[in-house]
Amino acid sequence: MPQPTCFACALITGASSGLGEEFALQLAPRVAKLVLVARREPLLQQLAERLRGLYPELEVLAHAADLTDASEREDLVETLILRRFVPDLLVNNAGLGDYGEFVSADWAKIRDVLGVNIEALTHLTHALLPAMIRGGRGAVVNISSLACLLPLPDLAVYAATKAYVTSFSEALRIELRDHGVSVLTVCPGPVRTEFGAAARRHAEAREMPGHRAFYVPKEQVVAEALCALDRNHARVYPGLKTAAAAFLIAAMPIVVIRLVMGMRPRKC
């Protein structure tokens, strides 16, 4: 097993719950400083206090921000510089989904999905990479999805944003390989977090697609992601079944994928 990589400061977006919270818990022992970013300040503060209790020497900065707002992202970057919390590990975990047919979607929701999944991830990476390059070390962990491999009806925009995240991450990894900065793409399958409930348009809508046999605990997703980071891997599909599904999907011709996706139930 490789030695755990230690970092001076890690920043995690979407840190108030789910995978973001779990990243904070598992990264806390290996960093000196931790920045928690999400919209829900009370949950951020609760997590910050919990981490301080577990690791008294850990410096924790909880910063509430709406990542769909460019000005709030810029304020976050300024705060990091002023408070000396500039990260050498960036975990772009925040993500939104919208479950339902594209034509009936609310444009404001689509705009937010694009804003968080693509614009915020790209903006924060662009803002924080120069310091990593100057320091000659660092890492970016981008949370994508198994959905990046598929054109998913009822999740068309979400899946497309994750295809962007994966492609962007792979290209960025090549650009940065001579600068001592690694880039990891994490592509989980179904995980039990608040994401599904937030993506559904109304409470009585059916659950998002994802067979129960494929669910992977968030603790395992994060543990496998950090192991892949320590090994300097380019991409990880946490869970054996998810990894096997990714292999099969990648081997399928697009005509077969179209046929399979066309058989999915479309009513939400």
C-alpha positions as CSV (number, residue, x, y, z in Angstrom):
1,M,0.0,0.0,0.0
2,P,1.3,3.5,-0.8
3,Q,1.9,6.0,2.0
4,P,-1.0,8.4,2.4
5,T,-0.2,11.7,0.7
6,C,-0.2,14.6,3.1
7,F,-1.2,18.2,2.1
8,A,-0.8,21.6,3.8
9,C,-4.4,22.6,3.0
10,A,-7.4,20.9,1.4
11,L,-10.5,22.7,0.1
12,I,-13.7,20.7,-0.3
13,T,-16.8,22.0,-2.0
14,G,-20.2,20.6,-1.2
15,A,-18.8,19.8,2.2
16,S,-22.0,20.1,4.3
17,S,-23.1,16.5,3.7
18,G,-22.7,13.3,1.6
19,L,-19.4,12.7,-0.1
20,G,-18.1,16.2,0.8
21,E,-18.6,15.6,4.5
22,E,-16.9,12.2,4.1
23,F,-14.0,13.7,2.3
24,A,-13.5,16.1,5.2
25,L,-13.6,13.3,7.7
26,Q,-11.1,11.2,5.9
27,L,-8.8,14.0,4.9
28,A,-8.6,15.7,8.3
29,P,-5.9,13.4,9.7
30,R,-3.6,14.1,6.7
31,V,-3.8,17.9,6.3
32,A,-2.8,20.9,8.5
33,K,-5.7,23.1,7.3
34,L,-9.1,22.3,5.9
35,V,-11.6,24.6,4.0
36,L,-15.2,23.5,4.0
37,V,-17.4,25.2,1.4
38,A,-21.2,24.8,0.9
39,R,-24.3,26.9,0.9
40,R,-25.7,25.6,4.3
41,E,-23.6,27.5,6.9
42,P,-25.1,25.8,10.0
43,L,-24.2,22.3,8.8
44,L,-20.7,23.6,7.8
45,Q,-20.2,25.0,11.3
46,Q,-21.4,21.7,12.9
47,L,-18.9,19.8,10.8
48,A,-16.1,22.2,11.6
49,E,-16.7,21.9,15.3
50,R,-16.8,18.1,15.0
51,L,-13.4,18.1,13.2
52,R,-11.8,20.5,15.7
53,G,-12.9,18.2,18.5
54,L,-11.4,15.1,16.7
55,Y,-8.2,16.9,15.6
56,P,-7.4,19.8,18.0
57,E,-4.4,20.9,15.9
58,L,-6.4,21.1,12.7
59,E,-7.2,24.6,11.4
60,V,-10.7,24.6,9.9
61,L,-12.2,27.4,7.8
62,A,-16.0,27.1,7.1
63,H,-17.0,29.3,4.3
64,A,-20.7,29.5,3.2
65,A,-21.0,30.3,-0.5
66,D,-23.5,29.8,-3.4
67,L,-21.1,28.4,-6.0
68,T,-23.6,29.3,-8.8
69,D,-22.6,33.0,-8.1
70,A,-19.3,34.1,-9.7
71,S,-19.0,36.9,-7.2
72,E,-19.2,34.5,-4.3
73,R,-16.6,32.3,-5.8
74,E,-14.3,35.3,-6.2
75,D,-15.0,36.3,-2.6
76,L,-14.0,32.7,-1.5
77,V,-10.7,32.9,-3.4
78,E,-10.0,36.3,-1.8
79,T,-10.8,35.0,1.6
80,L,-8.4,32.0,1.1
81,I,-5.6,34.4,0.3
82,L,-6.3,36.8,3.2
83,R,-6.7,34.0,5.7
84,R,-3.7,32.0,4.4
85,F,-5.8,29.0,3.5
86,V,-4.7,28.6,-0.1
87,P,-5.1,24.9,-0.8
88,D,-2.7,22.5,-2.4
89,L,-5.5,20.0,-2.6
90,L,-8.8,21.0,-4.3
91,V,-11.7,18.6,-4.1
92,N,-14.4,19.7,-6.5
93,N,-17.2,17.7,-5.0
94,A,-20.3,20.1,-5.2
95,G,-22.8,18.9,-7.8
96,L,-26.4,19.3,-8.7
97,G,-28.8,17.2,-10.8
98,D,-32.2,17.6,-12.4
99,Y,-34.2,14.4,-12.8
100,G,-36.9,14.6,-15.5
101,E,-37.3,15.2,-19.2
102,F,-35.3,18.1,-20.6
103,V,-38.2,19.8,-22.3
104,S,-40.2,20.1,-19.1
105,A,-37.3,21.3,-17.0
106,D,-37.2,24.6,-15.3
107,W,-34.5,26.8,-16.9
108,A,-33.3,28.2,-13.5
109,K,-32.6,24.6,-12.3
110,I,-30.7,23.8,-15.5
111,R,-28.7,27.0,-15.2
112,D,-27.8,26.0,-11.6
113,V,-26.7,22.5,-12.7
114,L,-24.5,24.0,-15.4
115,G,-23.2,26.6,-13.0
116,V,-22.2,24.3,-10.2
117,N,-21.1,21.2,-12.2
118,I,-19.2,23.0,-14.9
119,E,-18.6,26.7,-14.3
120,A,-17.8,26.6,-10.6
121,L,-15.6,23.6,-10.9
122,T,-13.7,25.2,-13.8
123,H,-13.5,28.6,-12.2
124,L,-12.1,27.4,-8.8
125,T,-9.6,25.1,-10.6
126,H,-8.4,28.0,-12.7
127,A,-8.1,30.3,-9.7
128,L,-6.3,27.9,-7.4
129,L,-4.0,26.0,-9.8
130,P,-1.3,28.8,-10.2
131,A,-0.4,28.6,-6.5
132,M,0.0,24.8,-6.8
133,I,2.2,25.2,-9.9
134,R,4.4,27.8,-8.1
135,G,4.8,25.5,-5.2
136,G,5.6,22.5,-7.5
137,R,3.1,20.2,-5.9
138,G,-0.6,19.7,-5.4
139,A,-3.7,17.8,-6.6
140,V,-7.1,18.4,-8.0
141,V,-9.8,15.8,-7.4
142,N,-12.9,16.2,-9.6
143,I,-16.0,14.3,-8.7
144,S,-17.6,13.0,-11.9
145,S,-19.9,10.1,-12.2
146,L,-20.4,6.8,-14.0
147,A,-23.0,8.8,-15.9
148,C,-20.2,10.5,-17.8
149,L,-20.0,7.5,-20.0
150,L,-23.7,7.5,-21.0
151,P,-26.3,9.7,-22.6
152,L,-28.9,9.4,-19.9
153,P,-32.6,10.2,-20.7
154,D,-34.2,12.1,-17.8
155,L,-30.7,13.1,-16.6
156,A,-29.5,14.5,-20.0
157,V,-27.9,17.8,-18.7
158,Y,-26.4,16.1,-15.6
159,A,-24.8,13.3,-17.6
160,A,-23.5,15.9,-20.1
161,T,-21.9,18.0,-17.3
162,K,-20.2,14.9,-16.0
163,A,-18.8,14.0,-19.4
164,Y,-17.4,17.6,-19.4
165,V,-15.8,17.0,-16.0
166,T,-14.2,13.8,-17.0
167,S,-12.8,15.1,-20.3
168,F,-11.6,18.3,-18.7
169,S,-9.9,16.4,-16.0
170,E,-8.1,14.1,-18.3
171,A,-6.8,17.0,-20.5
172,L,-5.8,19.0,-17.4
173,R,-3.9,16.0,-16.0
174,I,-1.8,15.9,-19.2
175,E,-1.1,19.7,-19.1
176,L,0.0,19.5,-15.4
177,R,2.1,16.4,-15.4
178,D,5.4,18.4,-15.6
179,H,4.4,20.7,-12.8
180,G,4.1,18.3,-9.9
181,V,0.3,18.6,-9.8
182,S,-1.9,15.5,-10.2
183,V,-5.5,15.4,-11.3
184,L,-7.9,12.6,-10.3
185,T,-11.3,11.9,-11.7
186,V,-13.7,10.1,-9.4
187,C,-16.6,8.4,-11.2
188,P,-18.9,6.8,-8.6
189,G,-22.1,5.0,-9.4
190,P,-25.2,5.3,-7.2
191,V,-24.4,6.5,-3.6
192,R,-26.9,7.2,-0.9
193,T,-26.6,10.9,-0.3
194,E,-29.0,13.9,-0.5
195,F,-28.2,14.2,-4.2
196,G,-31.1,12.1,-5.4
197,A,-33.8,13.9,-3.3
198,A,-32.5,17.2,-4.5
199,A,-32.5,16.2,-8.1
200,R,-36.1,15.0,-8.1
201,R,-38.6,17.7,-9.2
202,H,-41.3,16.7,-6.7
203,A,-41.5,14.5,-3.6
204,E,-43.7,11.9,-5.2
205,A,-41.5,11.4,-8.2
206,R,-40.0,7.9,-8.6
207,E,-36.4,7.3,-7.5
208,M,-33.5,8.1,-9.8
209,P,-32.2,5.2,-11.8
210,G,-29.6,3.0,-10.2
211,H,-30.0,-0.6,-9.1
212,R,-29.7,-1.2,-5.4
213,A,-27.1,-3.8,-6.0
214,F,-24.8,-1.1,-7.4
215,Y,-25.0,1.2,-4.4
216,V,-21.6,1.9,-2.8
217,P,-21.3,3.4,0.7
218,K,-19.9,7.0,0.7
219,E,-17.1,5.8,3.0
220,Q,-15.9,3.3,0.4
221,V,-16.2,5.9,-2.4
222,V,-14.0,8.3,-0.6
223,A,-11.5,5.7,0.7
224,E,-11.0,4.4,-2.8
225,A,-10.7,7.9,-4.2
226,L,-8.0,8.8,-1.7
227,C,-6.2,5.5,-2.4
228,A,-6.3,6.3,-6.1
229,L,-4.9,9.8,-5.3
230,D,-2.0,8.2,-3.3
231,R,-1.3,6.0,-6.3
232,N,-1.4,8.9,-8.7
233,H,-4.1,7.3,-10.8
234,A,-6.0,9.2,-13.4
235,R,-9.4,7.9,-12.8
236,V,-11.3,5.6,-10.4
237,Y,-14.7,3.9,-10.4
238,P,-15.3,3.1,-6.8
239,G,-16.8,-0.4,-6.2
240,L,-16.1,-3.5,-8.2
241,K,-19.6,-3.6,-9.8
242,T,-19.2,0.1,-10.8
243,A,-15.8,-0.6,-12.3
244,A,-17.1,-3.6,-14.2
245,A,-20.1,-1.6,-15.5
246,A,-17.7,1.1,-16.7
247,F,-15.6,-1.5,-18.5
248,L,-18.7,-2.9,-20.2
249,I,-20.1,0.5,-21.1
250,A,-16.8,1.6,-22.6
251,A,-16.8,-1.5,-24.8
252,M,-20.3,-1.0,-26.1
253,P,-20.9,0.6,-29.6
254,I,-23.0,3.8,-29.4
255,V,-25.8,2.1,-31.4
256,V,-26.2,-0.5,-28.6
257,I,-26.1,2.2,-25.9
258,R,-28.9,4.1,-27.7
259,L,-31.0,0.9,-27.8
260,V,-30.5,0.2,-24.1
261,M,-31.1,3.8,-23.1
262,G,-34.2,3.9,-25.2
263,M,-35.7,1.0,-23.1
264,R,-35.5,3.0,-19.9
265,P,-38.7,4.2,-18.3
266,R,-39.2,7.9,-19.2
267,K,-42.1,9.0,-17.0
268,C,-41.0,11.0,-13.9
